[in-house]
């Protein structure tokens, strides 16, 4: 059947066809009983596949690659954070071990300084004792020298006093030889 629609400017032939299924009511296909048209279903399936392909290639594929990149970046960041944490922990352990070693070294230095101070004190004490002993010895020698000088002076003065006393007693002057003998005798008597 062919109908013509008339338009004022032109005539366009429009063909309308009506489809009639001439299947027996008992022999209808399953698709037809569900109200599905096979050709329309195929076209809709092709349409769906094209839309799905466009969505996949234009939206989902770049989106999944971006998500994979971001996941990779996140994983790398987590790995870097773990490495930084490990480095920080190692640094803290190294720092603590260096502080502990410094404490040990400081204690050794203090101990060594104490030992050296004790040794220095003992050395200085011994040196002071030696100096005191030397000074005492010098003083003793000096005292002995002065005592000897004083004794010599006392002997000489005593001799002179004895001579003066004897001269007064005798009223005569003795010669040097007699003076000397008299002095020696008198000194021997004084010592005894």
Secondary structure, DSSP 8 states (H G I E B T S, - for coil): -EEEEE-SS-EEEEE---------GGG--HHHHTT--HHHHHHHHHHHHHHHHHHIIIIIHHHHHHHHHHHHHHHHHHHHHHHHHHHHHHHHHHHHHHHHHHHHHHHHHHHHHHHHHHHHHHHHHHHHHHHHHHHHHHHHHHHHHHHHHHHHHHHHHHHHHHHHHHHHHH-S---HHHHHHHHHHHHHHHH-
